Amino acid sequence: MSGHDDTAEGALLTYLADADREYLLARGVRRRFRANDVVLMEGDPSDHVHVLVAGWVRVSTIVEDGREVLFGLRGPGEVLGDLAAVTGRPRTASVRAIEPCTVFQLTGAQFIDVLHTRPAIAVATIKTVAARLRAAESARVDSAAFDVSRRVAVHLVRLAEDHGRRVPEGVVIDAALSQADIAAQVGAARRTVARALGVLRERGIVETGRRRILIRQPRVLRAFARSEPNGTQRP
């Protein structure tokens, strides 16, 4: 991963030894995406796989009533599109860049061959898939609409600009704000705001505690705040 952003917590590449990491990336073709580009489209029959090495993306789906539900954010070191490659079924979610991104793209057949050839990569993939499935189920139950998640991000960015102070770990907002307070300020239900904050915490972007919020990755939070909603049609 030399020359790239630090890998995200729990990412595929963090589970791999250097030799396996180099083996996987060597089989891919480097591609770049701009902020707000669609990386993968829900329902698409393609089976290629992306290994994200720089930048962040968001993963979401459009539910029956037209809302966009956010499954989570993915950062450097994570694999995208592996389920379609393994199952041969259409994409189950859309992936959109929230900032400029670089990936290594493998065909579905190449990725399957890697899993057969390198068991350590297969085991690491199973670990990441299991974690994502748990997060996706939680997102469906809690109905964390993308619009609310983005409004929470915008609100935190504004708080950081107006009241934040720089510390070695990032930007601290010293304020006695509860989830109910944030929910009232962004015009959303407290439970939905709690889920939105949970997504940001899971990815190590923010850390919340009593009477303070620590923004560990201000750049990623700002990029997410600027990202555009997905539509039901291919852009």
Phi and psi restraints in degrees (value plus and minus 20) as a CYANA .aco file:
   2 SER   PHI     -77.5   -37.5
   2 SER   PSI     113.7   153.7
   3 GLY   PHI      67.8   107.8
   3 GLY   PSI     -21.6    18.4
   4 HIS   PHI    -136.3   -96.3
   4 HIS   PSI     148.0   188.0
   5 ASP   PHI     -77.9   -37.9
   5 ASP   PSI     138.9   178.9
   6 ASP   PHI     -81.7   -41.7
   6 ASP   PSI     125.7   165.7
   7 THR   PHI     -89.1   -49.1
   7 THR   PSI     128.2   168.2
   8 ALA   PHI     -93.9   -53.9
   8 ALA   PSI     136.0   176.0
   9 GLU   PHI     -80.8   -40.8
   9 GLU   PSI     111.4   151.4
  10 GLY   PHI      55.2    95.2
  10 GLY   PSI      -9.5    30.5
  11 ALA   PHI     -91.8   -51.8
  11 ALA   PSI     136.3   176.3
  12 LEU   PHI     -73.2   -33.2
  12 LEU   PSI     -67.7   -27.7
  13 LEU   PHI     -85.8   -45.8
  13 LEU   PSI     -41.5    -1.5
  14 THR   PHI     -90.6   -50.6
  14 THR   PSI     -41.5    -1.5
  15 TYR   PHI    -107.1   -67.1
  15 TYR   PSI     -28.2    11.8
  16 LEU   PHI    -121.9   -81.9
  16 LEU   PSI     122.9   162.9
  17 ALA   PHI     -89.4   -49.4
  17 ALA   PSI     140.2   180.2
  18 ASP   PHI     -74.6   -34.6
  18 ASP   PSI     -62.3   -22.3
  19 ALA   PHI     -84.0   -44.0
  19 ALA   PSI     -60.7   -20.7
  20 ASP   PHI     -89.9   -49.9
  20 ASP   PSI     -57.8   -17.8
  21 ARG   PHI     -82.7   -42.7
  21 ARG   PSI     -66.3   -26.3
  22 GLU   PHI     -85.5   -45.5
  22 GLU   PSI     -57.8   -17.8
  23 TYR   PHI     -81.3   -41.3
  23 TYR   PSI     -65.1   -25.1
  24 LEU   PHI     -84.1   -44.1
  24 LEU   PSI     -70.3   -30.3
  25 LEU   PHI     -87.4   -47.4
  25 LEU   PSI     -51.4   -11.4
  26 ALA   PHI     -85.0   -45.0
  26 ALA   PSI     -40.4    -0.4
  27 ARG   PHI    -110.4   -70.4
  27 ARG   PSI     -22.6    17.4
  28 GLY   PHI    -123.1   -83.1
  28 GLY   PSI     146.0   186.0
  29 VAL   PHI    -129.2   -89.2
  29 VAL   PSI     110.2   150.2
  30 ARG   PHI     -90.0   -50.0
  30 ARG   PSI     112.1   152.1
  31 ARG   PHI    -154.2  -114.2
  31 ARG   PSI     132.7   172.7
  32 ARG   PHI    -144.4  -104.4
  32 ARG   PSI     125.0   165.0
  33 PHE   PHI    -146.3  -106.3
  33 PHE   PSI     126.0   166.0
  34 ARG   PHI    -107.1   -67.1
  34 ARG   PSI     145.3   185.3
  35 ALA   PHI     -77.5   -37.5
  35 ALA   PSI     114.6   154.6
  36 ASN   PHI      56.2    96.2
  36 ASN   PSI     -18.2    21.8
  37 ASP   PHI     -87.2   -47.2
  37 ASP   PSI     124.2   164.2
  38 VAL   PHI    -101.0   -61.0
  38 VAL   PSI     101.2   141.2
  39 VAL   PHI    -108.6   -68.6
  39 VAL   PSI     -63.7   -23.7
  40 LEU   PHI    -159.6  -119.6
  40 LEU   PSI     124.7   164.7
  41 MET   PHI    -134.5   -94.5
  41 MET   PSI     108.7   148.7
  42 GLU   PHI     -75.3   -35.3
  42 GLU   PSI     114.5   154.5
  43 GLY   PHI      67.5   107.5
  43 GLY   PSI     -30.8     9.2
  44 ASP   PHI     -88.7   -48.7
  44 ASP   PSI     117.8   157.8
  45 PRO   PHI    -102.1   -62.1
  45 PRO   PSI     -21.1    18.9
  46 SER   PHI     -84.5   -44.5
  46 SER   PSI     136.5   176.5
  47 ASP   PHI    -147.2  -107.2
  47 ASP   PSI      -5.7    34.3
  48 HIS   PHI     -90.5   -50.5
  48 HIS   PSI     138.6   178.6
  49 VAL   PHI    -142.3  -102.3
  49 VAL   PSI     119.4   159.4
  50 HIS   PHI    -131.9   -91.9
  50 HIS   PSI     113.3   153.3
  51 VAL   PHI    -124.0   -84.0
  51 VAL   PSI      92.8   132.8
  52 LEU   PHI     -99.0   -59.0
  52 LEU   PSI     103.6   143.6
  53 VAL   PHI    -136.6   -96.6
  53 VAL   PSI     -34.5     5.5
  54 ALA   PHI    -173.0  -133.0
  54 ALA   PSI     119.8   159.8
  55 GLY   PHI      71.4   111.4
  55 GLY   PSI     152.9   192.9
  56 TRP   PHI    -146.4  -106.4
  56 TRP   PSI     129.7   169.7
  57 VAL   PHI    -151.1  -111.1
  57 VAL   PSI     145.4   185.4
  58 ARG   PHI    -138.3   -98.3
  58 ARG   PSI     129.7   169.7
  59 VAL   PHI    -138.9   -98.9
  59 VAL   PSI     109.0   149.0
  60 SER   PHI    -172.0  -132.0
  60 SER   PSI     151.6   191.6
  61 THR   PHI    -161.0  -121.0
  61 THR   PSI     135.7   175.7
  62 ILE   PHI    -118.0   -78.0
  62 ILE   PSI     101.0   141.0
  63 VAL   PHI    -109.6   -69.6
  63 VAL   PSI     157.0   197.0
  64 GLU   PHI     -79.1   -39.1
  64 GLU   PSI     -54.1   -14.1
  65 ASP   PHI    -105.8   -65.8
  65 ASP   PSI     -11.6    28.4
  66 GLY   PHI      72.3   112.3
  66 GLY   PSI     -25.6    14.4
  67 ARG   PHI     -94.5   -54.5
  67 ARG   PSI     128.2   168.2
  68 GLU   PHI    -114.6   -74.6
  68 GLU   PSI     100.9   140.9
  69 VAL   PHI    -122.2   -82.2
  69 VAL   PSI     106.8   146.8
  70 LEU   PHI    -104.7   -64.7
  70 LEU   PSI     100.7   140.7
  71 PHE   PHI    -102.4   -62.4
  71 PHE   PSI     -56.7   -16.7
  72 GLY   PHI     144.6   184.6
  72 GLY   PSI     159.8   199.8
  73 LEU   PHI    -131.5   -91.5
  73 LEU   PSI     124.4   164.4
  74 ARG   PHI    -143.9  -103.9
  74 ARG   PSI     118.9   158.9
  75 GLY   PHI    -141.9  -101.9
  75 GLY   PSI    -191.3  -151.3
  76 PRO   PHI     -74.5   -34.5
  76 PRO   PSI     116.8   156.8
  77 GLY   PHI      77.4   117.4
  77 GLY   PSI     -27.3    12.7
  78 GLU   PHI    -113.1   -73.1
  78 GLU   PSI     135.8   175.8
  79 VAL   PHI    -124.7   -84.7
  79 VAL   PSI     120.4   160.4
  80 LEU   PHI    -144.7  -104.7
  80 LEU   PSI     113.8   153.8
  81 GLY   PHI      67.2   107.2
  81 GLY   PSI      -9.7    30.3
  82 ASP   PHI     -89.3   -49.3
  82 ASP   PSI     -52.2   -12.2
  83 LEU   PHI     -83.1   -43.1
  83 LEU   PSI     -61.9   -21.9
  84 ALA   PHI     -83.5   -43.5
  84 ALA   PSI     -57.2   -17.2
  85 ALA   PHI     -86.8   -46.8
  85 ALA   PSI     -60.0   -20.0
  86 VAL   PHI     -96.4   -56.4
  86 VAL   PSI     -60.0   -20.0
  87 THR   PHI    -112.5   -72.5
  87 THR   PSI     -41.5    -1.5
  88 GLY   PHI      54.5    94.5
  88 GLY   PSI      -6.1    33.9
  89 ARG   PHI    -123.8   -83.8
  89 ARG   PSI     143.0   183.0
  90 PRO   PHI     -80.3   -40.3
  90 PRO   PSI     141.9   181.9
  91 ARG   PHI     -79.0   -39.0
  91 ARG   PSI     118.8   158.8
  92 THR   PHI    -117.7   -77.7
  92 THR   PSI     -24.3    15.7
  93 ALA   PHI    -177.4  -137.4
  93 ALA   PSI     142.0   182.0
  94 SER   PHI    -119.5   -79.5
  94 SER   PSI     129.7   169.7
  95 VAL   PHI    -145.9  -105.9
  95 VAL   PSI     107.1   147.1
  96 ARG   PHI    -148.3  -108.3
  96 ARG   PSI     116.8   156.8
  97 ALA   PHI     -90.2   -50.2
  97 ALA   PSI     114.9   154.9
  98 ILE   PHI    -120.6   -80.6
  98 ILE   PSI     -25.2    14.8
  99 GLU   PHI    -179.2  -139.2
  99 GLU   PSI     149.2   189.2
 100 PRO   PHI     -74.9   -34.9
 100 PRO   PSI     114.0   154.0
 101 CYS   PHI    -150.2  -110.2
 101 CYS   PSI     132.4   172.4
 102 THR   PHI    -145.7  -105.7
 102 THR   PSI     113.9   153.9
 103 VAL   PHI    -150.9  -110.9
 103 VAL   PSI     141.9   181.9
 104 PHE   PHI    -128.8   -88.8
 104 PHE   PSI     101.1   141.1
 105 GLN   PHI    -120.4   -80.4
 105 GLN   PSI     108.1   148.1
 106 LEU   PHI    -135.9   -95.9
 106 LEU   PSI     129.1   169.1
 107 THR   PHI     -90.5   -50.5
 107 THR   PSI     141.9   181.9
 108 GLY   PHI     -77.9   -37.9
 108 GLY   PSI     -61.2   -21.2
 109 ALA   PHI     -84.7   -44.7
 109 ALA   PSI     -59.8   -19.8
 110 GLN   PHI     -83.1   -43.1
 110 GLN   PSI     -63.0   -23.0
 111 PHE   PHI     -84.6   -44.6
 111 PHE   PSI     -63.4   -23.4
 112 ILE   PHI     -81.9   -41.9
 112 ILE   PSI     -59.8   -19.8
 113 ASP   PHI     -83.0   -43.0
 113 ASP   PSI     -59.0   -19.0
 114 VAL   PHI     -81.7   -41.7
 114 VAL   PSI     -62.5   -22.5
 115 LEU   PHI     -83.4   -43.4
 115 LEU   PSI     -57.9   -17.9
 116 HIS   PHI     -90.9   -50.9
 116 HIS   PSI     -57.8   -17.8
 117 THR   PHI     -99.2   -59.2
 117 THR   PSI     -56.0   -16.0
 118 ARG   PHI    -141.3  -101.3
 118 ARG   PSI      72.4   112.4
 119 PRO   PHI     -76.3   -36.3
 119 PRO   PSI     -52.2   -12.2
 120 ALA   PHI     -83.7   -43.7
 120 ALA   PSI     -55.2   -15.2
 121 ILE   PHI     -90.6   -50.6
 121 ILE   PSI     -57.4   -17.4
 122 ALA   PHI     -82.9   -42.9
 122 ALA   PSI     -64.7   -24.7
 123 VAL   PHI     -83.9   -43.9
 123 VAL   PSI     -62.6   -22.6
 124 ALA   PHI     -82.8   -42.8
 124 ALA   PSI     -58.1   -18.1
 125 THR   PHI     -84.4   -44.4
 125 THR   PSI     -61.8   -21.8
 126 ILE   PHI     -79.8   -39.8
 126 ILE   PSI     -62.6   -22.6
 127 LYS   PHI     -80.5   -40.5
 127 LYS   PSI     -65.0   -25.0
 128 THR   PHI     -91.1   -51.1
 128 THR   PSI     -57.0   -17.0
 129 VAL   PHI     -83.7   -43.7
 129 VAL   PSI     -63.5   -23.5
 130 ALA   PHI     -80.7   -40.7
 130 ALA   PSI     -63.1   -23.1
 131 ALA   PHI     -85.1   -45.1
 131 ALA   PSI     -60.0   -20.0
 132 ARG   PHI     -88.5   -48.5
 132 ARG   PSI     -58.0   -18.0
 133 LEU   PHI     -84.1   -44.1
 133 LEU   PSI     -59.0   -19.0
 134 ARG   PHI     -83.0   -43.0
 134 ARG   PSI     -63.4   -23.4
 135 ALA   PHI     -86.0   -46.0
 135 ALA   PSI     -58.8   -18.8
 136 ALA   PHI     -85.5   -45.5
 136 ALA   PSI     -61.3   -21.3
 137 GLU   PHI     -83.3   -43.3
 137 GLU   PSI     -61.1   -21.1
 138 SER   PHI     -82.4   -42.4
 138 SER   PSI     -60.7   -20.7
 139 ALA   PHI     -84.0   -44.0
 139 ALA   PSI     -60.5   -20.5
 140 ARG   PHI     -85.6   -45.6
 140 ARG   PSI     -61.0   -21.0
 141 VAL   PHI     -87.5   -47.5
 141 VAL   PSI     -63.7   -23.7
 142 ASP   PHI    -105.2   -65.2
 142 ASP   PSI     -31.0     9.0
 143 SER   PHI      31.5    71.5
 143 SER   PSI      35.2    75.2
 144 ALA   PHI     -99.3   -59.3
 144 ALA   PSI      72.3   112.3
 145 ALA   PHI     -80.9   -40.9
 145 ALA   PSI     119.8   159.8
 146 PHE   PHI     -77.5   -37.5
 146 PHE   PSI     -60.6   -20.6
 147 ASP   PHI     -77.8   -37.8
 147 ASP   PSI     -63.0   -23.0
 148 VAL   PHI     -87.9   -47.9
 148 VAL   PSI     -62.6   -22.6
 149 SER   PHI     -79.2   -39.2
 149 SER   PSI     -61.7   -21.7
 150 ARG   PHI     -88.8   -48.8
 150 ARG   PSI     -58.0   -18.0
 151 ARG   PHI     -84.0   -44.0
 151 ARG   PSI     -57.4   -17.4
 152 VAL   PHI     -83.4   -43.4
 152 VAL   PSI     -63.3   -23.3
 153 ALA   PHI     -82.1   -42.1
 153 ALA   PSI     -64.5   -24.5
 154 VAL   PHI     -79.6   -39.6
 154 VAL   PSI     -62.8   -22.8
 155 HIS   PHI     -83.2   -43.2
 155 HIS   PSI     -62.8   -22.8
 156 LEU   PHI     -86.4   -46.4
 156 LEU   PSI     -58.0   -18.0
 157 VAL   PHI     -81.9   -41.9
 157 VAL   PSI     -63.0   -23.0
 158 ARG   PHI     -86.0   -46.0
 158 ARG   PSI     -61.7   -21.7
 159 LEU   PHI     -80.9   -40.9
 159 LEU   PSI     -61.3   -21.3
 160 ALA   PHI     -84.0   -44.0
 160 ALA   PSI     -61.0   -21.0
 161 GLU   PHI     -88.0   -48.0
 161 GLU   PSI     -57.3   -17.3
 162 ASP   PHI    -106.7   -66.7
 162 ASP   PSI     -55.0   -15.0
 163 HIS   PHI    -149.6  -109.6
 163 HIS   PSI     -21.8    18.2
 164 GLY   PHI     -97.7   -57.7
 164 GLY   PSI     137.5   177.5
 165 ARG   PHI    -153.7  -113.7
 165 ARG   PSI     120.1   160.1
 166 ARG   PHI     -93.0   -53.0
 166 ARG   PSI     114.7   154.7
 167 VAL   PHI    -154.9  -114.9
 167 VAL   PSI     146.1   186.1
 168 PRO   PHI     -75.6   -35.6
 168 PRO   PSI     -50.8   -10.8
 169 GLU   PHI    -104.2   -64.2
 169 GLU   PSI     -30.0    10.0
 170 GLY   PHI     128.0   168.0
 170 GLY   PSI    -149.5  -109.5
 171 VAL   PHI    -145.7  -105.7
 171 VAL   PSI     107.9   147.9
 172 VAL   PHI    -123.1   -83.1
 172 VAL   PSI     113.9   153.9
 173 ILE   PHI    -129.1   -89.1
 173 ILE   PSI      89.4   129.4
 174 ASP   PHI    -110.2   -70.2
 174 ASP   PSI      80.6   120.6
 175 ALA   PHI    -176.5  -136.5
 175 ALA   PSI     119.8   159.8
 176 ALA   PHI    -102.5   -62.5
 176 ALA   PSI      46.5    86.5
 177 LEU   PHI    -123.7   -83.7
 177 LEU   PSI     104.7   144.7
 178 SER   PHI    -112.6   -72.6
 178 SER   PSI     149.2   189.2
 179 GLN   PHI     -81.1   -41.1
 179 GLN   PSI     -53.9   -13.9
 180 ALA   PHI     -84.6   -44.6
 180 ALA   PSI     -58.1   -18.1
 181 ASP   PHI     -83.2   -43.2
 181 ASP   PSI     -66.8   -26.8
 182 ILE   PHI     -83.7   -43.7
 182 ILE   PSI     -61.0   -21.0
 183 ALA   PHI     -78.7   -38.7
 183 ALA   PSI     -62.8   -22.8
 184 ALA   PHI     -85.7   -45.7
 184 ALA   PSI     -58.1   -18.1
 185 GLN   PHI     -92.7   -52.7
 185 GLN   PSI     -49.2    -9.2
 186 VAL   PHI    -120.8   -80.8
 186 VAL   PSI     -23.0    17.0
 187 GLY   PHI      51.3    91.3
 187 GLY   PSI      29.0    69.0
 188 ALA   PHI    -161.7  -121.7
 188 ALA   PSI     147.4   187.4
 189 ALA   PHI     -91.4   -51.4
 189 ALA   PSI     125.9   165.9
 190 ARG   PHI     -79.9   -39.9
 190 ARG   PSI     -59.8   -19.8
 191 ARG   PHI     -82.9   -42.9
 191 ARG   PSI     -59.6   -19.6
 192 THR   PHI     -87.4   -47.4
 192 THR   PSI     -59.1   -19.1
 193 VAL   PHI     -84.3   -44.3
 193 VAL   PSI     -60.0   -20.0
 194 ALA   PHI     -80.4   -40.4
 194 ALA   PSI     -61.7   -21.7
 195 ARG   PHI     -85.7   -45.7
 195 ARG   PSI     -61.2   -21.2
 196 ALA   PHI     -82.2   -42.2
 196 ALA   PSI     -63.5   -23.5
 197 LEU   PHI     -85.4   -45.4
 197 LEU   PSI     -56.1   -16.1
 198 GLY   PHI     -81.6   -41.6
 198 GLY   PSI     -60.4   -20.4
 199 VAL   PHI     -80.8   -40.8
 199 VAL   PSI     -64.0   -24.0
 200 LEU   PHI     -87.8   -47.8
 200 LEU   PSI     -55.7   -15.7
 201 ARG   PHI     -89.1   -49.1
 201 ARG   PSI     -63.0   -23.0
 202 GLU   PHI     -77.6   -37.6
 202 GLU   PSI     -53.4   -13.4
 203 ARG   PHI    -111.8   -71.8
 203 ARG   PSI     -15.8    24.2
 204 GLY   PHI      53.4    93.4
 204 GLY   PSI       0.4    40.4
 205 ILE   PHI    -104.5   -64.5
 205 ILE   PSI     -59.3   -19.3
 206 VAL   PHI    -152.0  -112.0
 206 VAL   PSI     141.4   181.4
 207 GLU   PHI    -154.9  -114.9
 207 GLU   PSI     106.3   146.3
 208 THR   PHI    -131.7   -91.7
 208 THR   PSI     125.4   165.4
 209 GLY   PHI    -172.0  -132.0
 209 GLY   PSI    -194.9  -154.9
 210 ARG   PHI     -86.9   -46.9
 210 ARG   PSI     100.9   140.9
 211 ARG   PHI      47.5    87.5
 211 ARG   PSI      -4.7    35.3
 212 ARG   PHI    -179.8  -139.8
 212 ARG   PSI     134.0   174.0
 213 ILE   PHI    -148.2  -108.2
 213 ILE   PSI     108.5   148.5
 214 LEU   PHI    -126.7   -86.7
 214 LEU   PSI      99.8   139.8
 215 ILE   PHI    -114.1   -74.1
 215 ILE   PSI      84.9   124.9
 216 ARG   PHI     -98.6   -58.6
 216 ARG   PSI     -49.6    -9.6
 217 GLN   PHI    -150.2  -110.2
 217 GLN   PSI      56.3    96.3
 218 PRO   PHI     -76.9   -36.9
 218 PRO   PSI     -58.1   -18.1
 219 ARG   PHI     -82.2   -42.2
 219 ARG   PSI     -64.1   -24.1
 220 VAL   PHI     -87.5   -47.5
 220 VAL   PSI     -60.4   -20.4
 221 LEU   PHI     -82.7   -42.7
 221 LEU   PSI     -62.9   -22.9
 222 ARG   PHI     -83.9   -43.9
 222 ARG   PSI     -60.3   -20.3
 223 ALA   PHI     -83.2   -43.2
 223 ALA   PSI     -62.5   -22.5
 224 PHE   PHI     -84.8   -44.8
 224 PHE   PSI     -59.1   -19.1
 225 ALA   PHI     -82.4   -42.4
 225 ALA   PSI     -49.3    -9.3
 226 ARG   PHI    -108.6   -68.6
 226 ARG   PSI     -31.1     8.9
 227 SER   PHI     -87.6   -47.6
 227 SER   PSI     133.9   173.9
 228 GLU   PHI    -120.3   -80.3
 228 GLU   PSI     132.2   172.2
 229 PRO   PHI     -90.0   -50.0
 229 PRO   PSI     133.0   173.0
 230 ASN   PHI     -98.9   -58.9
 230 ASN   PSI     130.0   170.0
 231 GLY   PHI    -124.7   -84.7
 231 GLY   PSI     156.9   196.9
 232 THR   PHI    -104.2   -64.2
 232 THR   PSI     -28.7    11.3
 233 GLN   PHI    -131.5   -91.5
 233 GLN   PSI     131.7   171.7
 234 ARG   PHI     -83.9   -43.9
 234 ARG   PSI     111.0   151.0
